[in-house]
Amino acid sequence: MRRTVSALVSSLAVDPGKAGPLHRQLYFALREAILTGRLAPGVKLPSTRVLAKDLSVSRNTVAAAFDQLLAEGYAEARTGSGTYVTERLPDSLLRSPASQPSARSRRPKPTLSQRGQAVASLGTVQRHRNRPFAPGLPELDLFPMKEWSRLLARHWRRPDVGALLGGDPAGEAPLREAVASYLGAARSVRCDADQVIIVSGSQQAIDLIARVLIDPGAPVWIEEPGYVGTRGALTATGARLVPVPVDGDGLDVDAGIARAAAARLACVSPSHQFPLGVTMAPARRIALLQWAAAHDAFVLEDDYDSEYRYAGRPLASLQGMDDQDRVFYVGTFSKVMFPALRLGYLVAPPDLVDALLAVRRHVDTQPSSVAQAALTDFIADGHLSSHIRRMRLLYAERQDAFVSLAQEKLRGLVTVERQDSGMHLIGWLPEGADDRAVSEIAARQGVEAPPLSHLYTHGPSRPGLMLGFAGIPAEQMAPALDRLTAAVGNGVSTSRQATHK
Amino acid sequence: MRRTVSALVSSLAVDPGKAGPLHRQLYFALREAILTGRLAPGVKLPSTRVLAKDLSVSRNTVAAAFDQLLAEGYAEARTGSGTYVTERLPDSLLRSPASQPSARSRRPKPTLSQRGQAVASLGTVQRHRNRPFAPGLPELDLFPMKEWSRLLARHWRRPDVGALLGGDPAGEAPLREAVASYLGAARSVRCDADQVIIVSGSQQAIDLIARVLIDPGAPVWIEEPGYVGTRGALTATGARLVPVPVDGDGLDVDAGIARAAAARLACVSPSHQFPLGVTMAPARRIALLQWAAAHDAFVLEDDYDSEYRYAGRPLASLQGMDDQDRVFYVGTFSKVMFPALRLGYLVAPPDLVDALLAVRRHVDTQPSSVAQAALTDFIADGHLSSHIRRMRLLYAERQDAFVSLAQEKLRGLVTVERQDSGMHLIGWLPEGADDRAVSEIAARQGVEAPPLSHLYTHGPSRPGLMLGFAGIPAEQMAPALDRLTAAVGNGVSTSRQATHK
């Protein structure tokens, strides 16, 4: 026995050419041998002197490896006798066949929580891709990156200690003031800076609001169709989703009341409904605020792309019409700057700010205070508003170009109409077409055109595609539209055949 | 009536010197008058010509204000007659006394969700402050900020389009590889880069894990005493907290099993228990892993300051001992760089990575990809490891200086003992002292010394203070300790008087 152990231990691979110090290599090799049972409980290990000689390493190396095994309970020292593999090492730690990586698939899958299962089974959020017609993709080449990186570098060079420690959990005060004053002027939002919370994006805002207001299983109205990210963020908090149909006047408030009058929250995009682009009618807005005030309920107004309006006067925000402190207003800098910025804002009713901040402090703290300081300067120096102005003109031209080309090239297959605002349009497919199939074919052709049906909780919907026009130069549209036309032609004929089977 | 209206409207304050365009000032003033009832439903508004003359503004200005009121439903146009305040404006939108800001406090407080209430009632997470003895405060002046800002600037100057769009939801692959290889070498963590998820910090990691595993009301073991942030993050997900006592060998696993054998998750800090600093004994580690494997439960190992070990060999991570894929390993760069960095990592069992990423995609996306790229370079160029080495030597010296000084100055009042690792020590107060009172007095003297009792879910505990030594130069310790001594003297005598009342 003794000789076997010695031979085994001496055969352990310890190689000065490999990564990591020798004593750690030896420690890992010994632990592996103990865990796999090659070194059985109670077996005496060779002395440090013998092992050092056999392995051609220093005694210190062996001693260090043994120390680690002793400290972790894999080995035990018996005074005057030597070092032994621990007798009482529980069986469960000995590597059983089930713990080999190759056997992992044979183990039962871990049980997920209900909300974990629900989220995992949702479709994924559309990732931003730099491909023709990706919805929500801004023009990145024209973003004043030089100014932005200069401001960031300036703040990083000499960050104040407060900024390095984390700053204000609501977000940096100067940025909150800039947001409050911008929203007051541009969107008729009535708030002061104390109501503004800087968030990483609209999904974090939804998450915070839902945790503060919604108990698991409580109903929440969502728009049907609507943003998958909203559904996902709510599902991840355990809320029960109540899809409420959207028509030409926006969310059908009466339908919502009929389905779940006792909902605690209604999530809407009234300025430019996502994805359909309709504007919520004044009477609907009033009815929604009335319902909220009467039922101790709240409204989450997602004003995700209100900066890009090309014609007509923008409607003021729902928040600005609300005299009962029932509206959360959510917006983002991701669309007007770039998606990876991860800075947005939440304007909360004054009564709820403390509770939101309590949750935020415990779940995560605020985004980088240095980035917030740079953004504050970017706004104050006028870079943001001049970038938005330039992009508004550019996107208006791009929409014109896109609609003309699409009406010409997709005639009879896809109906596209100009909208007064936003960064995408809906391309309506013929009744009965399978928009998912068309979208998949288009994706294989390098064209992003997410299917509308993906944005419905329940089918059926009129089939359509979301088509982003903001991120693609006009001169690149024609070849991309040719590919889309081919994809639609293929997809529609495929779906017709499927229908006739 | 007509004259009154005309007089009223003409008296509206519209001032070219004030902020915002005139038509918006006029719109706000008219809306205010409608909402407060000064302009009653059905009242005819003066013509644009008359009003423009009275207010000395252009007719376009008045027309623009009227358009906005019409669009929002506050006014209605009657063909050939003029513009009227809407008849059917619902009462609820008319500003009632309850909607005046001054009356806000008379309205019932909005109802919070159960978890919202629970989180709001928790103590706040200790914020980092740059004051003597603030626990967890690193030395910020010696951080190589020049290198860090240079790397950030380099990546911001020419960010690739992928980085601007958001990058990989698990975090950037090169950073995940660097983390996996660092943790393998330094902490015996066994993982590959696919198991690493870059998070904003340990609380985000806890949040993701709890949402995937824990249904509302399901029990989770937490250390007693333990980190308030862990309690908060779990509470915010609706988990039921089961405090499990910590003794000199770390978490008492048998006590946990007696209290809630069916818990799905146990949160521990085995390397250096927060706040007591004890190391979890090998037998306890083995028992914890055994329990988890037997009960389809998981262990969350928070290795929050393992980089700073001054004596003795570090125990390998619990994750490295686990052959059953039951351990989540969580760490952060905030302690070794600076708190506002907001970058940390979560190593998950392979089976659970997809579910965690599904939740993360819907709740929030990953931290800034540019910062991740800069951090990858910071690690690869050796800046991080050399900074950690320098800080390890410095903090060891600071601990020595602090313990010597504290033992001299606080003799008889506070017992302080050196620890082998970490950035803070416990100053034990005499039995019966009120550590909260002492901490408050110290805070008024400009010294941070959070009370230990704040870190217990249930009392009583032996009273003590958390004392950070890492962020304060040795030469500044003596005067700060004098202030602490005075505070403790005051606080202890106050508590004694209170006890004898």
Interface residues (C-beta under 8 A of the other chain):
Chain A: A19 G20 R24 F28 L35 A64 D67 Q68 A71 E72 G73 Y74 L89 P90 S92 L93 R95 S96 A98 S99 R104 R107 K109 P110 T111 L112 S113 Q114 R115 G116 V119 A120 L122 T124 V125 R127 H128 R129 N130 L137 L140 F143 M145 K146 W148 S149 L152 A153 W156 R157 P159 V161 G162 A163 L164 L165 G166 G167 P169 A185 S188 S200 G201 Q203 Q204 D207 R211 V212 L213 I214 D215 P216 A218 G229 R231 G232 A233 T235 A236 G238 P282 A283 R285 I286 A287 L289 Q290 A293 A294 D296 F298 R313 L315 A316 M321 D323 Q324 D325 F338 P339 A340 L341 R342 P349 P350 D351 L352 D354 A355 A358 V359 R361 H362 V363 D364 T365 P367 S368 S369 V370 A371
Chain B: A19 G20 R24 F28 L35 A64 D67 Q68 A71 E72 G73 L89 P90 S92 L93 R95 S96 A98 S99 R104 R107 P108 K109 P110 T111 L112 S113 Q114 R115 G116 V119 A120 L122 T124 V125 R127 H128 R129 N130 L137 L140 F143 M145 K146 W148 S149 L152 A153 W156 R157 P159 V161 G162 A163 L164 L165 G166 G167 P169 A185 S188 S200 G201 Q203 Q204 D207 R211 V212 L213 I214 D215 P216 A218 G229 R231 G232 A233 T235 A236 G238 A281 P282 A283 R285 I286 A287 L289 Q290 A293 A294 D296 F298 R313 L315 A316 M321 D323 Q324 D325 F338 P339 A340 L341 R342 P349 P350 D351 L352 D354 A355 A358 V359 R361 H362 V363 D364 T365 P367 S368 S369 V370 A371
